[in-house]
Amino acid sequence: MIKSMNKLINILPGTDCGLCGSPSCKAFAEDVAKGLANIGDCKFIKNGGLNNEG
């Protein structure tokens, strides 16, 4: 589980924005690894990144 968490942490933006419902990207990665959340719940990944203002 730790290997999959580390892979997920490297994919996630690391902003700890909480928009996914988890308090941090690390906690979110743990939830995804446990099957409690979906990687698509990350608003940055789902939207291709929130900082695409131009």
CHARMM internal coordinates of N, CA and C (Angstrom, degrees):
IC EDIT
DIST 1 N 1 CA 1.4532
DIST 1 CA 1 C 1.5333
ANGL 1 N 1 CA 1 C 110.86
DIST 1 C 2 N 1.3112
ANGL 1 CA 1 C 2 N 117.35
DIHE 1 N 1 CA 1 C 2 N -34.91
DIST 2 N 2 CA 1.4688
ANGL 1 C 2 N 2 CA 120.38
DIHE 1 CA 1 C 2 N 2 CA -178.66
DIST 2 CA 2 C 1.5204
ANGL 2 N 2 CA 2 C 111.16
DIHE 1 C 2 N 2 CA 2 C -65.21
DIST 2 C 3 N 1.3468
ANGL 2 CA 2 C 3 N 117.42
DIHE 2 N 2 CA 2 C 3 N -38.00
DIST 3 N 3 CA 1.4619
ANGL 2 C 3 N 3 CA 119.97
DIHE 2 CA 2 C 3 N 3 CA 178.47
DIST 3 CA 3 C 1.5214
ANGL 3 N 3 CA 3 C 110.69
DIHE 2 C 3 N 3 CA 3 C -63.02
DIST 3 C 4 N 1.3306
ANGL 3 CA 3 C 4 N 116.90
DIHE 3 N 3 CA 3 C 4 N -43.78
DIST 4 N 4 CA 1.4653
ANGL 3 C 4 N 4 CA 118.93
DIHE 3 CA 3 C 4 N 4 CA -179.93
DIST 4 CA 4 C 1.5266
ANGL 4 N 4 CA 4 C 110.57
DIHE 3 C 4 N 4 CA 4 C -68.53
DIST 4 C 5 N 1.3320
ANGL 4 CA 4 C 5 N 117.61
DIHE 4 N 4 CA 4 C 5 N -35.22
DIST 5 N 5 CA 1.4733
ANGL 4 C 5 N 5 CA 120.46
DIHE 4 CA 4 C 5 N 5 CA 175.77
DIST 5 CA 5 C 1.5183
ANGL 5 N 5 CA 5 C 110.76
DIHE 4 C 5 N 5 CA 5 C -61.95
DIST 5 C 6 N 1.3184
ANGL 5 CA 5 C 6 N 117.43
DIHE 5 N 5 CA 5 C 6 N -44.17
DIST 6 N 6 CA 1.4695
ANGL 5 C 6 N 6 CA 121.09
DIHE 5 CA 5 C 6 N 6 CA -179.58
DIST 6 CA 6 C 1.5178
ANGL 6 N 6 CA 6 C 111.27
DIHE 5 C 6 N 6 CA 6 C -63.67
DIST 6 C 7 N 1.3355
ANGL 6 CA 6 C 7 N 117.35
DIHE 6 N 6 CA 6 C 7 N -39.56
DIST 7 N 7 CA 1.4640
ANGL 6 C 7 N 7 CA 120.52
DIHE 6 CA 6 C 7 N 7 CA 176.41
DIST 7 CA 7 C 1.5215
ANGL 7 N 7 CA 7 C 110.07
DIHE 6 C 7 N 7 CA 7 C -61.73
DIST 7 C 8 N 1.3243
ANGL 7 CA 7 C 8 N 116.48
DIHE 7 N 7 CA 7 C 8 N -44.14
DIST 8 N 8 CA 1.4608
ANGL 7 C 8 N 8 CA 120.92
DIHE 7 CA 7 C 8 N 8 CA -179.85
DIST 8 CA 8 C 1.5269
ANGL 8 N 8 CA 8 C 111.55
DIHE 7 C 8 N 8 CA 8 C -64.80
DIST 8 C 9 N 1.3145
ANGL 8 CA 8 C 9 N 116.88
DIHE 8 N 8 CA 8 C 9 N -41.61
DIST 9 N 9 CA 1.4603
ANGL 8 C 9 N 9 CA 120.85
DIHE 8 CA 8 C 9 N 9 CA 179.43
DIST 9 CA 9 C 1.5252
ANGL 9 N 9 CA 9 C 110.41
DIHE 8 C 9 N 9 CA 9 C -60.00
DIST 9 C 10 N 1.3335
ANGL 9 CA 9 C 10 N 116.84
DIHE 9 N 9 CA 9 C 10 N -36.72
DIST 10 N 10 CA 1.4639
ANGL 9 C 10 N 10 CA 120.68
DIHE 9 CA 9 C 10 N 10 CA 178.58
DIST 10 CA 10 C 1.5213
ANGL 10 N 10 CA 10 C 112.23
DIHE 9 C 10 N 10 CA 10 C -70.10
DIST 10 C 11 N 1.3256
ANGL 10 CA 10 C 11 N 117.55
DIHE 10 N 10 CA 10 C 11 N -25.52
DIST 11 N 11 CA 1.4583
ANGL 10 C 11 N 11 CA 122.11
DIHE 10 CA 10 C 11 N 11 CA 179.23
DIST 11 CA 11 C 1.5332
ANGL 11 N 11 CA 11 C 110.91
DIHE 10 C 11 N 11 CA 11 C -82.28
DIST 11 C 12 N 1.3138
ANGL 11 CA 11 C 12 N 116.03
DIHE 11 N 11 CA 11 C 12 N -36.37
DIST 12 N 12 CA 1.4660
ANGL 11 C 12 N 12 CA 121.10
DIHE 11 CA 11 C 12 N 12 CA -175.98
DIST 12 CA 12 C 1.5333
ANGL 12 N 12 CA 12 C 111.28
DIHE 11 C 12 N 12 CA 12 C -71.50
DIST 12 C 13 N 1.3403
ANGL 12 CA 12 C 13 N 116.82
DIHE 12 N 12 CA 12 C 13 N 155.06
DIST 13 N 13 CA 1.4657
ANGL 12 C 13 N 13 CA 120.42
DIHE 12 CA 12 C 13 N 13 CA -174.61
DIST 13 CA 13 C 1.5275
ANGL 13 N 13 CA 13 C 114.71
DIHE 12 C 13 N 13 CA 13 C -70.33
DIST 13 C 14 N 1.3169
ANGL 13 CA 13 C 14 N 118.55
DIHE 13 N 13 CA 13 C 14 N -23.32
DIST 14 N 14 CA 1.4575
ANGL 13 C 14 N 14 CA 120.75
DIHE 13 CA 13 C 14 N 14 CA 179.55
DIST 14 CA 14 C 1.5172
ANGL 14 N 14 CA 14 C 113.93
DIHE 13 C 14 N 14 CA 14 C 78.25
DIST 14 C 15 N 1.3225
ANGL 14 CA 14 C 15 N 117.00
DIHE 14 N 14 CA 14 C 15 N 18.85
DIST 15 N 15 CA 1.4555
ANGL 14 C 15 N 15 CA 120.88
DIHE 14 CA 14 C 15 N 15 CA -178.12
DIST 15 CA 15 C 1.5213
ANGL 15 N 15 CA 15 C 113.55
DIHE 14 C 15 N 15 CA 15 C -84.42
DIST 15 C 16 N 1.3353
ANGL 15 CA 15 C 16 N 116.52
DIHE 15 N 15 CA 15 C 16 N -16.97
DIST 16 N 16 CA 1.4689
ANGL 15 C 16 N 16 CA 121.79
DIHE 15 CA 15 C 16 N 16 CA -177.84
DIST 16 CA 16 C 1.5266
ANGL 16 N 16 CA 16 C 111.33
DIHE 15 C 16 N 16 CA 16 C 51.57
DIST 16 C 17 N 1.3414
ANGL 16 CA 16 C 17 N 115.61
DIHE 16 N 16 CA 16 C 17 N 43.37
DIST 17 N 17 CA 1.4644
ANGL 16 C 17 N 17 CA 121.00
DIHE 16 CA 16 C 17 N 17 CA -175.38
DIST 17 CA 17 C 1.5224
ANGL 17 N 17 CA 17 C 112.86
DIHE 16 C 17 N 17 CA 17 C -74.71
DIST 17 C 18 N 1.3343
ANGL 17 CA 17 C 18 N 117.78
DIHE 17 N 17 CA 17 C 18 N -26.45
DIST 18 N 18 CA 1.4572
ANGL 17 C 18 N 18 CA 121.52
DIHE 17 CA 17 C 18 N 18 CA -179.91
DIST 18 CA 18 C 1.5144
ANGL 18 N 18 CA 18 C 114.53
DIHE 17 C 18 N 18 CA 18 C 81.79
DIST 18 C 19 N 1.3322
ANGL 18 CA 18 C 19 N 118.57
DIHE 18 N 18 CA 18 C 19 N 2.81
DIST 19 N 19 CA 1.4593
ANGL 18 C 19 N 19 CA 120.91
DIHE 18 CA 18 C 19 N 19 CA -178.53
DIST 19 CA 19 C 1.5251
ANGL 19 N 19 CA 19 C 112.50
DIHE 18 C 19 N 19 CA 19 C -66.09
DIST 19 C 20 N 1.3199
ANGL 19 CA 19 C 20 N 117.28
DIHE 19 N 19 CA 19 C 20 N -21.37
DIST 20 N 20 CA 1.4637
ANGL 19 C 20 N 20 CA 121.55
DIHE 19 CA 19 C 20 N 20 CA 179.24
DIST 20 CA 20 C 1.5203
ANGL 20 N 20 CA 20 C 111.85
DIHE 19 C 20 N 20 CA 20 C -81.93
DIST 20 C 21 N 1.3205
ANGL 20 CA 20 C 21 N 116.57
DIHE 20 N 20 CA 20 C 21 N -12.68
DIST 21 N 21 CA 1.4591
ANGL 20 C 21 N 21 CA 121.14
DIHE 20 CA 20 C 21 N 21 CA -177.70
DIST 21 CA 21 C 1.5153
ANGL 21 N 21 CA 21 C 113.16
DIHE 20 C 21 N 21 CA 21 C 103.86
DIST 21 C 22 N 1.3226
ANGL 21 CA 21 C 22 N 117.39
DIHE 21 N 21 CA 21 C 22 N -9.19
DIST 22 N 22 CA 1.4570
ANGL 21 C 22 N 22 CA 121.64
DIHE 21 CA 21 C 22 N 22 CA 176.90
DIST 22 CA 22 C 1.5279
ANGL 22 N 22 CA 22 C 109.04
DIHE 21 C 22 N 22 CA 22 C -99.27
DIST 22 C 23 N 1.3235
ANGL 22 CA 22 C 23 N 117.23
DIHE 22 N 22 CA 22 C 23 N 151.70
DIST 23 N 23 CA 1.4659
ANGL 22 C 23 N 23 CA 119.85
DIHE 22 CA 22 C 23 N 23 CA -177.25
DIST 23 CA 23 C 1.5247
ANGL 23 N 23 CA 23 C 114.17
DIHE 22 C 23 N 23 CA 23 C -71.99
DIST 23 C 24 N 1.3389
ANGL 23 CA 23 C 24 N 117.21
DIHE 23 N 23 CA 23 C 24 N -19.82
DIST 24 N 24 CA 1.4581
ANGL 23 C 24 N 24 CA 120.21
DIHE 23 CA 23 C 24 N 24 CA -179.07
DIST 24 CA 24 C 1.5242
ANGL 24 N 24 CA 24 C 109.61
DIHE 23 C 24 N 24 CA 24 C -153.23
DIST 24 C 25 N 1.3111
ANGL 24 CA 24 C 25 N 115.65
DIHE 24 N 24 CA 24 C 25 N 163.26
DIST 25 N 25 CA 1.4631
ANGL 24 C 25 N 25 CA 120.24
DIHE 24 CA 24 C 25 N 25 CA 176.78
DIST 25 CA 25 C 1.5275
ANGL 25 N 25 CA 25 C 110.52
DIHE 24 C 25 N 25 CA 25 C -63.96
DIST 25 C 26 N 1.3166
ANGL 25 CA 25 C 26 N 117.20
DIHE 25 N 25 CA 25 C 26 N -35.38
DIST 26 N 26 CA 1.4648
ANGL 25 C 26 N 26 CA 120.77
DIHE 25 CA 25 C 26 N 26 CA 178.39
DIST 26 CA 26 C 1.5256
ANGL 26 N 26 CA 26 C 110.64
DIHE 25 C 26 N 26 CA 26 C -64.37
DIST 26 C 27 N 1.3252
ANGL 26 CA 26 C 27 N 117.06
DIHE 26 N 26 CA 26 C 27 N -44.10
DIST 27 N 27 CA 1.4680
ANGL 26 C 27 N 27 CA 120.79
DIHE 26 CA 26 C 27 N 27 CA 178.08
DIST 27 CA 27 C 1.5241
ANGL 27 N 27 CA 27 C 110.46
DIHE 26 C 27 N 27 CA 27 C -64.86
DIST 27 C 28 N 1.3354
ANGL 27 CA 27 C 28 N 116.74
DIHE 27 N 27 CA 27 C 28 N -38.44
DIST 28 N 28 CA 1.4550
ANGL 27 C 28 N 28 CA 120.93
DIHE 27 CA 27 C 28 N 28 CA 178.21
DIST 28 CA 28 C 1.5278
ANGL 28 N 28 CA 28 C 110.29
DIHE 27 C 28 N 28 CA 28 C -64.72
DIST 28 C 29 N 1.3269
ANGL 28 CA 28 C 29 N 117.84
DIHE 28 N 28 CA 28 C 29 N -43.11
DIST 29 N 29 CA 1.4614
ANGL 28 C 29 N 29 CA 121.85
DIHE 28 CA 28 C 29 N 29 CA 178.24
DIST 29 CA 29 C 1.5236
ANGL 29 N 29 CA 29 C 110.36
DIHE 28 C 29 N 29 CA 29 C -60.17
DIST 29 C 30 N 1.3086
ANGL 29 CA 29 C 30 N 117.02
DIHE 29 N 29 CA 29 C 30 N -39.23
DIST 30 N 30 CA 1.4576
ANGL 29 C 30 N 30 CA 121.02
DIHE 29 CA 29 C 30 N 30 CA 177.86
DIST 30 CA 30 C 1.5278
ANGL 30 N 30 CA 30 C 110.36
DIHE 29 C 30 N 30 CA 30 C -64.67
DIST 30 C 31 N 1.3283
ANGL 30 CA 30 C 31 N 117.05
DIHE 30 N 30 CA 30 C 31 N -42.68
DIST 31 N 31 CA 1.4662
ANGL 30 C 31 N 31 CA 120.83
DIHE 30 CA 30 C 31 N 31 CA 178.30
DIST 31 CA 31 C 1.5265
ANGL 31 N 31 CA 31 C 111.15
DIHE 30 C 31 N 31 CA 31 C -62.19
DIST 31 C 32 N 1.3231
ANGL 31 CA 31 C 32 N 116.65
DIHE 31 N 31 CA 31 C 32 N -42.01
DIST 32 N 32 CA 1.4726
ANGL 31 C 32 N 32 CA 120.55
DIHE 31 CA 31 C 32 N 32 CA 178.73
DIST 32 CA 32 C 1.5242
ANGL 32 N 32 CA 32 C 109.85
DIHE 31 C 32 N 32 CA 32 C -64.33
DIST 32 C 33 N 1.3203
ANGL 32 CA 32 C 33 N 117.48
DIHE 32 N 32 CA 32 C 33 N -43.98
DIST 33 N 33 CA 1.4625
ANGL 32 C 33 N 33 CA 121.76
DIHE 32 CA 32 C 33 N 33 CA -179.83
DIST 33 CA 33 C 1.5261
ANGL 33 N 33 CA 33 C 111.38
DIHE 32 C 33 N 33 CA 33 C -62.39
DIST 33 C 34 N 1.3233
ANGL 33 CA 33 C 34 N 116.81
DIHE 33 N 33 CA 33 C 34 N -33.24
DIST 34 N 34 CA 1.4665
ANGL 33 C 34 N 34 CA 121.59
DIHE 33 CA 33 C 34 N 34 CA 178.83
DIST 34 CA 34 C 1.5245
ANGL 34 N 34 CA 34 C 112.60
DIHE 33 C 34 N 34 CA 34 C -82.07
DIST 34 C 35 N 1.3327
ANGL 34 CA 34 C 35 N 116.61
DIHE 34 N 34 CA 34 C 35 N -9.46
DIST 35 N 35 CA 1.4600
ANGL 34 C 35 N 35 CA 120.23
DIHE 34 CA 34 C 35 N 35 CA -178.61
DIST 35 CA 35 C 1.5147
ANGL 35 N 35 CA 35 C 113.49
DIHE 34 C 35 N 35 CA 35 C 85.48
DIST 35 C 36 N 1.3222
ANGL 35 CA 35 C 36 N 117.14
DIHE 35 N 35 CA 35 C 36 N 13.15
DIST 36 N 36 CA 1.4676
ANGL 35 C 36 N 36 CA 121.80
DIHE 35 CA 35 C 36 N 36 CA -179.28
DIST 36 CA 36 C 1.5230
ANGL 36 N 36 CA 36 C 112.77
DIHE 35 C 36 N 36 CA 36 C -89.02
DIST 36 C 37 N 1.3298
ANGL 36 CA 36 C 37 N 116.78
DIHE 36 N 36 CA 36 C 37 N -13.97
DIST 37 N 37 CA 1.4635
ANGL 36 C 37 N 37 CA 121.88
DIHE 36 CA 36 C 37 N 37 CA -179.92
DIST 37 CA 37 C 1.5247
ANGL 37 N 37 CA 37 C 108.01
DIHE 36 C 37 N 37 CA 37 C -143.99
DIST 37 C 38 N 1.3190
ANGL 37 CA 37 C 38 N 115.41
DIHE 37 N 37 CA 37 C 38 N 165.61
DIST 38 N 38 CA 1.4550
ANGL 37 C 38 N 38 CA 121.85
DIHE 37 CA 37 C 38 N 38 CA 179.00
DIST 38 CA 38 C 1.5204
ANGL 38 N 38 CA 38 C 107.94
DIHE 37 C 38 N 38 CA 38 C -112.86
DIST 38 C 39 N 1.3236
ANGL 38 CA 38 C 39 N 117.29
DIHE 38 N 38 CA 38 C 39 N 141.52
DIST 39 N 39 CA 1.4646
ANGL 38 C 39 N 39 CA 120.96
DIHE 38 CA 38 C 39 N 39 CA -179.14
DIST 39 CA 39 C 1.5260
ANGL 39 N 39 CA 39 C 111.20
DIHE 38 C 39 N 39 CA 39 C -56.63
DIST 39 C 40 N 1.3240
ANGL 39 CA 39 C 40 N 117.12
DIHE 39 N 39 CA 39 C 40 N -28.57
DIST 40 N 40 CA 1.4582
ANGL 39 C 40 N 40 CA 121.84
DIHE 39 CA 39 C 40 N 40 CA 178.12
DIST 40 CA 40 C 1.5169
ANGL 40 N 40 CA 40 C 113.40
DIHE 39 C 40 N 40 CA 40 C -68.48
DIST 40 C 41 N 1.3362
ANGL 40 CA 40 C 41 N 117.72
DIHE 40 N 40 CA 40 C 41 N -10.93
DIST 41 N 41 CA 1.4640
ANGL 40 C 41 N 41 CA 121.09
DIHE 40 CA 40 C 41 N 41 CA 176.44
DIST 41 CA 41 C 1.5219
ANGL 41 N 41 CA 41 C 111.75
DIHE 40 C 41 N 41 CA 41 C -71.66
DIST 41 C 42 N 1.3363
ANGL 41 CA 41 C 42 N 117.23
DIHE 41 N 41 CA 41 C 42 N -16.20
DIST 42 N 42 CA 1.4619
ANGL 41 C 42 N 42 CA 121.09
DIHE 41 CA 41 C 42 N 42 CA 176.36
DIST 42 CA 42 C 1.5224
ANGL 42 N 42 CA 42 C 107.75
DIHE 41 C 42 N 42 CA 42 C -73.06
DIST 42 C 43 N 1.2966
ANGL 42 CA 42 C 43 N 117.23
DIHE 42 N 42 CA 42 C 43 N 118.67
DIST 43 N 43 CA 1.4686
ANGL 42 C 43 N 43 CA 121.69
DIHE 42 CA 42 C 43 N 43 CA -176.98
DIST 43 CA 43 C 1.5258
ANGL 43 N 43 CA 43 C 111.75
DIHE 42 C 43 N 43 CA 43 C -64.88
DIST 43 C 44 N 1.3283
ANGL 43 CA 43 C 44 N 117.58
DIHE 43 N 43 CA 43 C 44 N -29.85
DIST 44 N 44 CA 1.4612
ANGL 43 C 44 N 44 CA 120.76
DIHE 43 CA 43 C 44 N 44 CA 179.10
DIST 44 CA 44 C 1.5264
ANGL 44 N 44 CA 44 C 110.51
DIHE 43 C 44 N 44 CA 44 C -68.90
DIST 44 C 45 N 1.3187
ANGL 44 CA 44 C 45 N 116.83
DIHE 44 N 44 CA 44 C 45 N -42.93
DIST 45 N 45 CA 1.4595
ANGL 44 C 45 N 45 CA 120.89
DIHE 44 CA 44 C 45 N 45 CA -179.81
DIST 45 CA 45 C 1.5219
ANGL 45 N 45 CA 45 C 110.06
DIHE 44 C 45 N 45 CA 45 C -72.95
DIST 45 C 46 N 1.3315
ANGL 45 CA 45 C 46 N 116.80
DIHE 45 N 45 CA 45 C 46 N -42.94
DIST 46 N 46 CA 1.4541
ANGL 45 C 46 N 46 CA 121.66
DIHE 45 CA 45 C 46 N 46 CA -177.99
DIST 46 CA 46 C 1.5237
ANGL 46 N 46 CA 46 C 111.75
DIHE 45 C 46 N 46 CA 46 C -61.33
DIST 46 C 47 N 1.3223
ANGL 46 CA 46 C 47 N 117.18
DIHE 46 N 46 CA 46 C 47 N -40.72
DIST 47 N 47 CA 1.4620
ANGL 46 C 47 N 47 CA 122.58
DIHE 46 CA 46 C 47 N 47 CA -176.94
DIST 47 CA 47 C 1.5204
ANGL 47 N 47 CA 47 C 112.96
DIHE 46 C 47 N 47 CA 47 C -95.64
DIST 47 C 48 N 1.3116
ANGL 47 CA 47 C 48 N 117.01
DIHE 47 N 47 CA 47 C 48 N 6.02
DIST 48 N 48 CA 1.4670
ANGL 47 C 48 N 48 CA 119.32
DIHE 47 CA 47 C 48 N 48 CA -177.59
DIST 48 CA 48 C 1.5116
ANGL 48 N 48 CA 48 C 112.07
DIHE 47 C 48 N 48 CA 48 C 73.36
DIST 48 C 49 N 1.3032
ANGL 48 CA 48 C 49 N 117.46
DIHE 48 N 48 CA 48 C 49 N 16.31
DIST 49 N 49 CA 1.4632
ANGL 48 C 49 N 49 CA 122.24
DIHE 48 CA 48 C 49 N 49 CA -178.68
DIST 49 CA 49 C 1.5054
ANGL 49 N 49 CA 49 C 110.56
DIHE 48 C 49 N 49 CA 49 C 105.72
DIST 49 C 50 N 1.2963
ANGL 49 CA 49 C 50 N 116.88
DIHE 49 N 49 CA 49 C 50 N 136.05
DIST 50 N 50 CA 1.4493
ANGL 49 C 50 N 50 CA 121.15
DIHE 49 CA 49 C 50 N 50 CA -178.53
DIST 50 CA 50 C 1.5226
ANGL 50 N 50 CA 50 C 112.45
DIHE 49 C 50 N 50 CA 50 C -85.38
DIST 50 C 51 N 1.3335
ANGL 50 CA 50 C 51 N 117.18
DIHE 50 N 50 CA 50 C 51 N -13.47
DIST 51 N 51 CA 1.4570
ANGL 50 C 51 N 51 CA 119.62
DIHE 50 CA 50 C 51 N 51 CA -175.79
DIST 51 CA 51 C 1.5228
ANGL 51 N 51 CA 51 C 111.33
DIHE 50 C 51 N 51 CA 51 C -101.84
DIST 51 C 52 N 1.3205
ANGL 51 CA 51 C 52 N 117.51
DIHE 51 N 51 CA 51 C 52 N 46.09
DIST 52 N 52 CA 1.4587
ANGL 51 C 52 N 52 CA 122.24
DIHE 51 CA 51 C 52 N 52 CA 178.66
DIST 52 CA 52 C 1.5310
ANGL 52 N 52 CA 52 C 110.72
DIHE 51 C 52 N 52 CA 52 C -100.73
DIST 52 C 53 N 1.3179
ANGL 52 CA 52 C 53 N 117.53
DIHE 52 N 52 CA 52 C 53 N 43.62
DIST 53 N 53 CA 1.4512
ANGL 52 C 53 N 53 CA 120.87
DIHE 52 CA 52 C 53 N 53 CA -175.40
DIST 53 CA 53 C 1.5306
ANGL 53 N 53 CA 53 C 113.97
DIHE 52 C 53 N 53 CA 53 C -72.50
DIST 53 C 54 N 1.2690
ANGL 53 CA 53 C 54 N 120.56
DIHE 53 N 53 CA 53 C 54 N -4.92
DIST 54 N 54 CA 1.4445
ANGL 53 C 54 N 54 CA 118.00
DIHE 53 CA 53 C 54 N 54 CA 175.92
DIST 54 CA 54 C 1.4379
ANGL 54 N 54 CA 54 C 112.45
DIHE 53 C 54 N 54 CA 54 C 133.44
END
COOR INIT
IC SEED 1 N 1 CA 1 C
IC BUILD
